[in-house]
């Protein structure tokens, strides 16, 4: 187990270097950021040259990348154009997005799995058909539509919540955005759980459990659910990374100043340190989430062992 | 590893916060600004965008940072919010006998909010700092008229500065200094209301980083807290002695990434002032807000500029094609249909906010800027037709929703020419890339251009954009007659002479049409019932210090 974890962690190093270089290269390909700083006005050549020199933009790409990597290992992720260091941007953005992701994941787990179990047990019944139809609707409506509609209904029409999230972004303000963010994945979790449960209800070990006369609750939770959760856990694990990076739309609608917002600004302003720094952290989150998912398999299914 | 500890921390917090959420969510409907309290304190809660650059006067060249500087700083002059006329603020008088040497006397008693006096040194030190090449200030070129600029800020790439102070600035006493320009410039005093010319306190020079984290100025507000990228709280500075103290207790600026959300927040009573009404809401805004919706001209003109350096547009006959294209655009229809009258069709190259005395002249462009499909077709044919039979109009696709109106302009041209393929829009992914292609002279076909004035002067609309080799002459237009008239106007003895000579120069643009004037952009804003006395200044920025809170 320990050796497995170490091997996986070591594998992350080349992935980390490769992905940062790719992102660095792509942002670099977007073009020279200096012209945009001057707005609709042509930059005066001397000032532009000075800014380029300060940002090492005159060096060849590989040299810029080496300078950037060197700085990263000393804990310096560079500076955004508004003078704020990228590390402090991360310090303010990641906690917010992590809170949003936690809310979203909780919705997925609680509502998604509960609906999945319910429909899986009552296959073919009206409840099942109803929920299936509902998930179909949720999956087919884009996030920005549900986002704006729910924001308008809850925020303006009924006045239950504030339509936007304050800069501190406490958990209670993130419930609606978290739900919007979770909706599509929630629908997938429901469907995955349903299929998995439906399959396992016909498994031999379950018939055995029923024959032994175990209480129904114990059969469902210990035997049926635990065995059916493996595909769902895989999905939720990869979804953590997806939710954190893919929250751009939701964060924009509810004015949440998280990772998606900073990434969006960084891309618009062509600011390589912001984009590369944030994406690098997201890549790490993705890798770690995947590792945790793999380790969880062993917990859920003792037959799976890691050496 | 940072991320990992944070996850652990966040998970721990979840449990606590979820219990808190259970109690908190029910009592939250009244608006969340508990830390600032929208009512009672007389705070204006206003929408904001993240300033692109650090908040230094000479490093701020966009509206969002400009808003803050407007509240926190006062310069030698200020532009009257209603008439756009430059009026003395800190300056007691600015006099000159030859339009080249200016004597600036300051009023006494002005201080920065940290107690430092505002004196001649505050200006001289600031202007020297702003100009120095090593400080890479985006607005350094505004000081280029001052003698000695080329020594402190040599324009050639890689050149080293041979001086650190502008030789054209001489201190006479604490309340007086002299400015010598390197050319005659009659309207120079009127440019001094621009934020780049603001004074800076000693605190800026002793610890610039600390100052940038929380700028200290001499205006009606002081900054009480600033969280970069999310919000800024300003409170009324009680020590302010100027003639325009704040009429409210303070301003809270909140960063919105999406103006739709800001508008929704206004409807929900979560915010008081939104100064950018989203295009999608223009249809509803009148019924939603009634008289609390402001829509008035701002000092912004939109044009379609031509790359006159490209062989496609450099021939002598090509001016006729450009005139023809101008006449093929149905400005009225586009401003009505697409912009819901938040743009006004342009008939010259300046802006109505200048007023007649300032140099705006309705109809100066004449029939060349009036829609006339048959004449347009005829002129383009006389000019040899569109180069290669078709043109594209470039725009940046990332911000500003330009696609709709570019497509409409092309449609209008195609209809006039009876050719469906004559004109198509050419989107460029990002604004940065778009500007890069323009400044590195890579364009072959017209591109959209917008000009927001720095100061309400006709000079600012003409010289930077159309004078040979000027800083923002994206078309690389060059005409000896135009340049001669601009020089004459700058050297004129009086402001009115200067303005009328500038208008003569502007007439040359009708003949050559280096850029097609499209429309003047309006500033728009909406506010809640909590506020009164809300107005926009000529730069389409709300006049925050005059807003009254109920």
Interface residues (C-beta under 8 A of the other chain):
Chain A: X30 X31 X32 X33 X35 X36 X37 X38 X39 X40 X41 X42 X43 X44 X45 X46 X47 X49 X50 X51 X54 X81 X82 X83 X84 X88 X89 X90 X92 X94 X95 X98 X99 X102 X106 X148 X151 X152 X155 X156 X159 X160 X161 X162 X163 X164 X166 X167 X168 X170 X171 X172 X173 X175 X251 X252 X253 X254 X255 X257 X261 X262 X264 X265 X267 X268 X269 X270 X281 X284 X285 X288
Chain B: X2 X3 X4 X6 X7 X10 X11 X13 X14 X17 X18 X20 X21 X24 X25 X28 X29 X31 X32 X33 X35 X50 X51 X52 X53 X54 X61 X62 X133 X134 X136 X137 X138 X140 X141 X153 X154 X155 X156 X157 X158 X159 X212 X227 X228 X229 X230 X231 X254 X255 X256 X257 X258 X260 X261 X262 X264 X265 X267 X268 X270 X398 X399 X429 X430 X431 X432 X433 X435 X436 X438 X439 X449 X450 X451 X452 X464 X471 X472 X473 X474
